[in-house]
Amino acid sequence: MSTFESRTMSEQSMASQVAAVVQGRQVSEFGEFAPEARRGRVLRVTQVGEEVLHRRCADVGPELVGSAELAGLVDDMFRTMYAAEGVGLAANQVGVDLRLFVYDCPDDEGVRHVGHVVNPVLDERDLDVAVEVESEGCLSVPGPHADLGRAEHATVRGVDRDGQPVVVSGSGFFARCLQHESDHTVGRVYVDRLSKRERKRVLKRVEEMREQVLERRVERAEELVQELGGAEEGL
């Protein structure tokens, strides 16, 4: 997710000063970046229109759970998410056809939520839960944002990269993140939920903003080399 998947890093830094919730569990201390990012590489972010974004992703099979391959993908996704200045990223956004997403996202109370979910399943929305209309964007729709209604509360269930059960719940901005990333794993980009007119407007703005957005991502990837080590790859 951009500013949806993209609240500013300063906002995330504020959240890091309070207790973080990592993989659904509260911890007393957590660094500026998820530790996975230090091991990861920056991958190219796919863009709206590419097939992998518009079909349901494959389940992560038992042969991958607990593997170095899956762990490496999680590492790369965290690094890529930070380079793109996002708060969430799904595997198909780096061209990988698997149901998986990572996140580092504050909620409306400033609590930071960090983790990943393999084979996520979003709980059905309780009809009594309010819908909030807020601005939403996407790293795969570089640049523009649009108002979109999402449930105020959300819960996602799945497993971690080692196959351990994970239940992640959130409200406000973080709930929006969970819904947005879960959408990606079933082949839905946020612009698919917009009216035809609004979708057309957003996609036109992408053409106008793409170059500047991608240049900034390259700059941020270079900055992360200084902050985290490693080398920037392709965005």
N, C-alpha and C positions, 0 to 999 in steps of 0.2 A: 504494500500500500504506500502511496506517496504522501503529500501533506495530509492527505489521509496518510498514504504510505509515507507521510513526511511532516510530522511535527518537527520543529527545529531541534538541533542537537542541544541548544541551551536549555530547552524545556526538558529534554531527556536527562541532562546533567542535574537539573533541579530535582528530578524524580530520584536520581541516584543518591541523593542526600538523605532520603528516608528509606525505610525498610523496603526491600525489593521482594517481589514474588517470583521465584524461579521454578519453572515446571509446576506451577500451581502451589508451591510451598514457600512460605515467608522465610527470608534470610535477613540477618542483621546487617550484613555488609555485602557490597557487590561493586565491582570495578566499573569504570566508564564504559567499557565494552565487554560483551560476552567473551569468555576465554576462547571459544571456538574460533573467533575472528583472527586471532594471532596465528592460527595454523592454516587458515583458509587462503584462497586465491579469489581475485575479483573475476567474475564471469560476465559474459555479455548478457544484458537484460533483453528478453524478447519484447516485441512491440505488437500492439493490437493489430489484428489481421493475420498474424502468423498462426498456422493451424494448431500448434500445440496448446495455444491459449483458448481454443474454442471447441474443445471436446473434453469429455470426462477423462481424467488421468487414470492410469493403471494403479491398482492397489500395490503397496509395497509388500512383496511376498516374504514368506518365512526365510527364504534363502538369503535375503538381504538384511533382515533384522539382525542386529549385532555385528554386522560386517564392517570392515575397514572402509569399504566403498560407500556405505551409507553414512558412516561417521564423517568421512571426507566431504561428502556432499553437504551435510549440515554445516561443516566448517566454512566451506566456500559460500554457502548461502548467507551466513552471517556477515562475512567479509563484504560480499556484494551488496547486501542491504545497507551496510554502513557507508559504503562508497557512493551509493545512490541516495543517501540521506533519507532512507525510508524507515518505517516502523514495523514493516511486515513484508515477507517475500515468500512466494510459493515456488515449488520446484519447477513448474512449467514456465515460470518467469525467467529461468535460466536455461530453458530448453530441455528440461528433463521430464519425461512423461511418468511422473510418480505423484501419489497423493501425500504431500508433505508440505508443511510451511514452517517458517521461523518467524519470531517476532521479538521486538524490544520496544515496548509501547507503554506510555503512561496512561493511567485512567484519569477521570475528571477530578479526583482528589490528589493527584500528583504522585500516586504510588506507581512505581515502575514494575512492569511485568515483562519477564524475559523467558524465552524457551522455544521449544519446537514441538510439533505434533505430527506423528506419522499416522496415516489413514484416518484423518479427522472426520468426525460425524457431528454436525451441528444439531443440537436439540431443536425440536420443533418449537416455534414461538408460541408462548402462552398468549392467547388473544387478549388477556387482561393487561399485558405488558405494553407500556406506551411506545409509540413510534416517534423517534426524533428525526427531524429533517436538518441535516448539517451538510457542509461542504465536504466533498469526497474527491480524491484523486487516485492515481495509480501509477506506479513506476513503469508499467507497460503502456501507459497512455501519457507520454512525457509532456508535462507542462500544465494543461488546464485542469480545472476542477468544476464540479457541478453539485448542486444541492440534491440530496438523495435521502429518502427515509429509511431508517434502520431501527430495529428493536433496541430499546434502551438497555436491556440485559440480554446476555447470551452465554451459553455454555457449550463447549466443544469437548468431545471425548475421543480418545485414541490411545496410542502407545508412544513411548519414546523410542529412540534409535536402538535401544537394547531390548525392546519388547515389553517394558514395564508399563502398566496402565497409567494414563494421564487424564485428569479432568481439570479443565481450565475454564473459569467463569470470570465474567467482567461486566462492567456497566459503562455507560457513556462512550467516551472515545475508544476505550479498549474493547468494549462490546462491538463497536463498529469494525474494528480491526479483525476480530475473530470472525465476524460474518463475511467481511470482504475477502479474507484469505481462504475461508472455507469455500466461498464461491469459486475461487480460482481452481480449486482441486476438482470441481465438477464441470470445468470448462466455461465458466461465466465471468466475464469482465464487467466492472461496474457500469460501463456505458450501455451494456445490454439491458439494464434496468431503467434507462432513461427513455423519454418520449423520442420519437423519430426526429423531431425538430431539434431537441436539445442534444441528442447524440450527434447529429450533423454539425451543430455548432462546435461541440467539443473536438470532434475529429478535424475540423478545419483549423482550430487553434493549435492542435498538435503539429500540423504542418508548419505553422508560423513559429512555434516555440521549440521544436525538437532540437535544432542545432545548438542553441544556447544551453538547453538542459543537458545534453550529452557532453558538451564541453565542460560544464561544471562537474559532472560525474568523473571525468578524467582527472580534473584538478583534485577532487576529493580523494580519489584513489591514490594519487601521488602523495597527498598529505598523510594518508594512512600508513604508507611505507615508513614515514618518519615516526609515526606514533605507535605502530604495531610491529614494524619489521616486515620482511617479505618483499614481494615485488608486485606492482600493479599489473594486471592482465588486460583483457579487453572488456569494454562496456558496450 
